[in-house]
């Protein structure tokens, strides 16, 4: 396996439902944030910079799977441990393990693709082969 980046999250009162349990979509939000943080920690420039220099607008989400094991509540610090589980020609699978200390709260995977604007129709985007230099930074 390649690099692992740890993204820390301070759970706020507003992240929770009336029972004080983190509302489940917030885990997806934190995994999405951890995805970008992973690339930046590996030395990949921000998407805005890559859009200017190489036309890469980011890594849109194609598929997501999440399994929840334990709840979290406000006042806790949780960590999203992110790595690339698999590289394909145009897609990759990010693996996220959300922890509170030694406890695993949830696990998730995201399939994403590196995308550029479609030159035939600039209102659309299209996947490109994963740039080898970016992949090398993440291994």
DRENDO-819605 format. One line per field, with one value per atom (N, C-alpha, C, O): residue number from 1; x, y, z. Coordinates in steps of 0.1 Angstrom, whole numbers. Atoms other than C-alpha are relative to their C-alpha. Example, Ala and Ser with C-alpha at 12.3 -4.5 7.8 and 13.67 -1.06 7.14 Angstrom:
! DRENDO-819605
num [1:1:1:1:2:2:2:2]
x [9:123:9:19:-9:137:-8:-3]
y [-12:-45:12:12:-11:-11:11:22]
z [0:78:0:7:0:71:8:9]
! end
This chain:
! DRENDO-819605
num [1:1:1:1:2:2:2:2:3:3:3:3:4:4:4:4:5:5:5:5:6:6:6:6:7:7:7:7:8:8:8:8:9:9:9:9:10:10:10:10:11:11:11:11:12:12:12:12:13:13:13:13:14:14:14:14:15:15:15:15:16:16:16:16:17:17:17:17:18:18:18:18:19:19:19:19:20:20:20:20:21:21:21:21:22:22:22:22:23:23:23:23:24:24:24:24:25:25:25:25:26:26:26:26:27:27:27:27:28:28:28:28:29:29:29:29:30:30:30:30:31:31:31:31:32:32:32:32:33:33:33:33:34:34:34:34:35:35:35:35:36:36:36:36:37:37:37:37:38:38:38:38:39:39:39:39:40:40:40:40:41:41:41:41:42:42:42:42:43:43:43:43:44:44:44:44:45:45:45:45:46:46:46:46:47:47:47:47:48:48:48:48:49:49:49:49:50:50:50:50:51:51:51:51:52:52:52:52:53:53:53:53:54:54:54:54:55:55:55:55:56:56:56:56:57:57:57:57:58:58:58:58:59:59:59:59:60:60:60:60:61:61:61:61:62:62:62:62:63:63:63:63:64:64:64:64:65:65:65:65:66:66:66:66:67:67:67:67:68:68:68:68:69:69:69:69:70:70:70:70:71:71:71:71:72:72:72:72:73:73:73:73:74:74:74:74:75:75:75:75:76:76:76:76:77:77:77:77:78:78:78:78:79:79:79:79:80:80:80:80:81:81:81:81:82:82:82:82:83:83:83:83:84:84:84:84:85:85:85:85:86:86:86:86:87:87:87:87:88:88:88:88:89:89:89:89:90:90:90:90:91:91:91:91:92:92:92:92:93:93:93:93:94:94:94:94:95:95:95:95:96:96:96:96:97:97:97:97:98:98:98:98:99:99:99:99:100:100:100:100:101:101:101:101:102:102:102:102:103:103:103:103:104:104:104:104:105:105:105:105:106:106:106:106:107:107:107:107:108:108:108:108:109:109:109:109:110:110:110:110:111:111:111:111:112:112:112:112:113:113:113:113:114:114:114:114:115:115:115:115:116:116:116:116:117:117:117:117:118:118:118:118:119:119:119:119:120:120:120:120:121:121:121:121:122:122:122:122:123:123:123:123:124:124:124:124:125:125:125:125:126:126:126:126:127:127:127:127:128:128:128:128:129:129:129:129:130:130:130:130:131:131:131:131:132:132:132:132:133:133:133:133:134:134:134:134:135:135:135:135:136:136:136:136:137:137:137:137:138:138:138:138:139:139:139:139]
x [8:0:9:20:-7:11:-1:-3:1:10:-13:-24:12:-15:0:10:0:-26:-11:-22:10:-45:-5:2:7:-70:-8:-17:6:-82:-13:-13:13:-118:-4:-5:6:-131:-15:-21:15:-168:-7:-5:7:-190:-15:-20:14:-225:-9:-18:8:-239:2:-6:-2:-225:-9:-10:7:-249:-16:-21:14:-286:-5:3:5:-310:4:4:-5:-297:14:20:-14:-262:10:21:-9:-249:3:-6:-4:-230:-10:-12:9:-255:9:19:-8:-243:6:18:-6:-237:13:21:-13:-210:12:23:-11:-188:4:16:-4:-190:7:16:-6:-182:15:24:-14:-151:9:21:-8:-140:4:15:-3:-143:11:20:-11:-122:13:24:-12:-97:6:18:-5:-94:9:20:-8:-82:13:24:-11:-60:11:23:-9:-44:9:22:-8:-32:9:21:-8:-20:12:23:-11:0:10:22:-10:16:8:17:-8:28:-7:-1:8:1:-5:-11:6:-8:-15:-21:15:-43:-6:0:7:-69:0:1:0:-71:13:13:-13:-34:1:6:-1:-36:-10:-7:9:-66:7:5:-8:-44:11:13:-12:-13:-2:5:1:-26:-15:-17:14:-64:-7:-19:7:-71:-8:-3:9:-101:-3:-9:2:-101:-3:0:3:-112:-14:-17:14:-150:-3:4:4:-167:-9:-18:7:-180:-8:-19:6:-189:4:15:-4:-190:-7:-18:6:-195:5:17:-3:-196:-6:-18:5:-200:3:14:-1:-207:0:-7:-2:-196:-4:-11:2:-197:-4:1:4:-212:11:20:-8:-194:-9:-21:8:-206:8:21:-7:-197:10:8:-11:-165:11:21:-10:-147:9:5:-9:-117:1:4:-1:-118:11:14:-11:-92:-5:-10:3:-98:13:21:-12:-70:-2:-11:2:-68:12:23:-10:-49:-6:-18:5:-52:1:12:1:-63:3:8:-2:-62:1:-7:-2:-50:-5:-1:4:-67:5:12:-5:-61:-5:2:5:-85:-7:-12:6:-98:9:19:-7:-85:-11:-21:9:-101:7:17:-4:-96:-6:-18:5:-99:1:11:0:-109:-4:-14:4:-109:-1:9:2:-124:1:-6:-3:-111:-2:-1:-1:-115:9:5:-10:-84:2:5:-1:-82:-13:-13:13:-119:-2:0:4:-129:-15:-23:14:-161:-7:-18:5:-166:11:22:-10:-148:-8:-20:7:-155:10:22:-8:-142:-7:-19:5:-146:8:20:-7:-139:-1:-12:-1:-128:8:15:-7:-114:6:0:-6:-90:-7:-8:8:-110:5:11:-3:-105:-14:-23:12:-131:1:11:1:-143:2:-6:-2:-129:-11:-14:12:-159:-12:-20:11:-183:5:5:-6:-168:-9:-5:9:-199:1:-5:-1:-190:15:24:-14:-160:2:-7:-3:-142:12:21:-11:-119:12:11:-13:-82:8:5:-8:-56:7:11:-6:-41:14:22:-13:-10:10:9:-10:20:8:12:-7:38:-8:-3:9:8:-1:0:1:5:13:13:-12:42:2:8:0:38:-7:-4:9:12:4:-2:-4:30:10:14]
y [-12:0:12:12:-13:36:8:3:-9:66:1:-2:-2:72:14:18:-13:107:0:-6:-1:115:14:24:-13:143:0:-8:-1:154:9:19:-7:166:2:-7:-4:184:-1:8:1:173:11:12:-11:202:-3:-13:2:204:0:-9:0:213:-12:-13:12:181:-12:-22:10:161:1:12:0:151:4:5:-4:159:-10:-6:10:127:3:-4:-3:142:-10:-10:9:116:6:13:-6:127:-5:-17:3:129:-6:-1:8:103:7:3:-6:125:8:10:-7:144:-9:-4:9:113:1:1:-1:116:13:14:-13:153:0:5:0:146:-9:-6:8:118:7:6:-8:141:10:12:-9:167:-7:-2:8:140:-4:-6:4:130:11:8:-11:164:2:4:-2:167:-11:-8:10:134:4:3:-4:147:11:12:-12:180:-5:1:5:161:-7:-8:8:140:9:5:-10:172:3:10:-3:174:15:18:-14:211:0:-9:-1:223:-1:3:1:217:13:12:-13:254:2:7:-2:254:-10:-7:10:221:4:1:-5:236:10:10:-10:265:-6:-2:5:245:-12:-14:12:212:-4:-14:2:215:-10:-13:10:190:8:16:-8:203:-7:-1:7:177:-15:-20:14:142:-3:-6:2:139:-14:-24:12:112:-8:-3:9:82:-10:-14:11:57:2:6:-1:56:-12:-15:11:28:4:7:-3:34:-10:-14:9:11:6:10:-7:25:-11:-21:9:7:6:-1:-7:32:14:20:-14:66:10:6:-11:99:11:12:-11:130:13:12:-13:167:0:-6:-1:175:-10:-9:11:145:4:12:-2:146:-14:-24:12:120:1:13:0:110:-8:-19:7:101:-4:4:6:78:-3:-12:1:80:-5:-1:5:60:-4:-4:5:48:-15:-20:15:12:-6:-17:6:7:11:21:-9:25:-7:-19:6:18:10:20:-9:35:15:24:-13:64:3:14:-1:58:-5:-12:5:52:-2:4:2:39:5:0:-5:59:-8:-11:7:41:9:15:-9:60:-9:-16:7:46:11:18:-11:70:-6:-16:5:65:10:22:-7:78:-7:-17:8:67:-13:-14:14:29:-5:-15:5:26:4:16:-3:24:3:-5:-5:44:-4:-8:4:38:-2:3:2:27:3:1:-4:40:-1:0:-1:38:9:10:-9:63:-4:-5:1:57:14:20:-14:89:-1:-11:-1:100:13:23:-13:127:5:-2:-5:150:13:21:-13:178:4:-4:-4:199:-7:-8:6:182:11:20:-10:202:1:12:0:192:7:13:-7:206:4:-4:-5:228:-1:1:1:224:-14:-16:14:187:-2:5:4:170:-14:-22:14:138:-5:3:6:114:-1:-3:2:112:-11:-14:9:86:7:19:-5:91:4:-4:-4:112:-7:-8:8:91:8:2:-7:119:2:2:-2:125:-14:-14:14:87:-2:-8:3:85:8:3:-8:113:-7:-5:6:92:-15:-20:14:58:0:-11]
z [0:0:0:5:1:-7:13:24:-11:15:7:1:-7:42:6:12:-6:52:11:9:-10:84:1:3:0:83:13:16:-13:118:-1:-8:0:124:14:22:-13:155:-3:-10:2:156:8:20:-6:163:3:-3:-4:178:-13:-14:13:143:-9:-19:8:129:4:-2:-6:150:-2:-4:0:149:14:23:-13:178:11:23:-10:196:4:13:-3:196:-7:-4:8:171:-14:-19:13:140:-11:-12:11:111:-11:-15:9:86:-12:-16:12:55:4:-5:-4:75:-2:-5:2:73:-15:-18:14:35:-3:-11:1:37:4:-2:-5:58:-8:-10:9:35:-13:-18:12:5:3:-5:-4:24:1:-3:-2:33:-14:-15:13:-4:-6:-10:4:-14:9:4:-9:17:-3:-1:3:8:-12:-10:11:-26:3:-1:-4:-12:9:8:-9:15:-8:-4:8:-12:-9:-16:9:-30:-13:-21:12:-57:2:12:-1:-64:1:-3:-1:-56:-13:-24:13:-83:-7:-20:7:-91:-8:-19:6:-99:-12:-23:11:-120:-11:-23:11:-139:-9:-21:7:-149:-8:-20:6:-157:-9:-19:7:-170:-4:-11:4:-174:9:7:-9:-146:10:18:-9:-127:13:22:-13:-99:-2:-13:0:-91:4:16:-4:-92:5:1:-7:-72:-10:-16:9:-93:8:4:-8:-66:15:18:-14:-28:8:5:-9:-2:14:16:-14:35:10:8:-10:65:13:17:-13:99:11:11:-11:131:14:22:-13:160:-2:-12:2:165:5:13:-5:172:4:0:-5:190:1:-1:-1:194:11:22:-10:213:-2:5:3:199:-11:-20:11:177:-7:-1:8:149:-11:-14:10:123:-12:-11:12:87:-6:-11:6:75:-15:-17:14:37:-8:-5:8:12:-14:-15:13:-24:0:2:-1:-24:-13:-14:14:-62:-10:-10:12:-93:-12:-15:13:-127:-10:-7:10:-160:2:1:-1:-155:14:17:-13:-119:11:8:-11:-85:12:11:-12:-52:12:16:-13:-21:11:10:-12:12:11:14:-12:43:12:11:-13:78:10:13:-9:103:14:18:-14:139:10:8:-12:173:9:16:-7:190:-7:-19:6:185:-6:-13:5:177:-15:-19:14:140:0:5:0:136:-13:-14:13:99:-10:-8:11:67:-13:-14:13:32:-11:-9:12:-3:-10:-10:10:-31:-13:-13:13:-68:-6:-7:6:-85:-13:-15:12:-118:-1:3:4:-129:-12:-22:11:-152:-5:2:7:-176:-7:-8:8:-195:-14:-20:13:-227:-11:-11:10:-256:-10:-16:9:-278:6:-1:-7:-252:14:23:-13:-224:12:23:-12:-203:6:17:-5:-198:4:0:-4:-183:-5:-7:4:-192:8:12:-8:-174:-10:-22:7:-185:7:18:-7:-178:12:11:-12:-144:-3:-7:3:-148:9:21:-7:-139:11:21:-10:-121:13:24:-12:-98:8:20:-6:-92:8:19:-7:-83:13:22:-12:-57:11:23:-9:-40:5:14:-4:-38:11:15]
! end
